[in-house]
Amino acid sequence: VLGFPGTLNATRLHYNECVREMRAMTPYEAARKILEEHWDKTLPVNPVAIANSMGVKVFFSSGLDVSGKFVEHSGQPAIYVNPDESLSRKRFTIFHELGHYVMGHGARARDKYRVYNKYNFIPEECDANNFAAEMLMPRDAVEFYANEKGYSLSQLANVFAVSEKAMAIRLERLGI
């Protein structure tokens, strides 16, 4: 576990207040707000800890025919994750589904068989993906380790517990 310079903001918003505020933000802004309020600055970022600190329960449920899904039961938000997926996929899925929640997309399931790209574009899925990327690979932390520490692609992927492909895409989108 590596640290990233900074401190955890001791003031935590109640998750409903936090979510209402974030629905007017871009996925990146919403992710940065959550990181500011709920991240302890250790790497890799812990998606279960952040979701739980926001009042969102995370369940690993065998038999899901999707990678994950977001639901609300009597106002209680929950994310269900397929435990048979790879660790990096489970981490991404948790943040992807949390993105649907904070951006007000409603109950959603992540279809592990569907490919989302520029030819098969659903705005809410794109937003949830961008949210998940910022949560898993926070811009400031990536810039710190890439620019100030001079970490290679492989080292960065290892520190952030993501695939090299995911890190390469993130670096490209950040202009690094």
Disulfide bonds with the S-S distance in Angstrom:
none
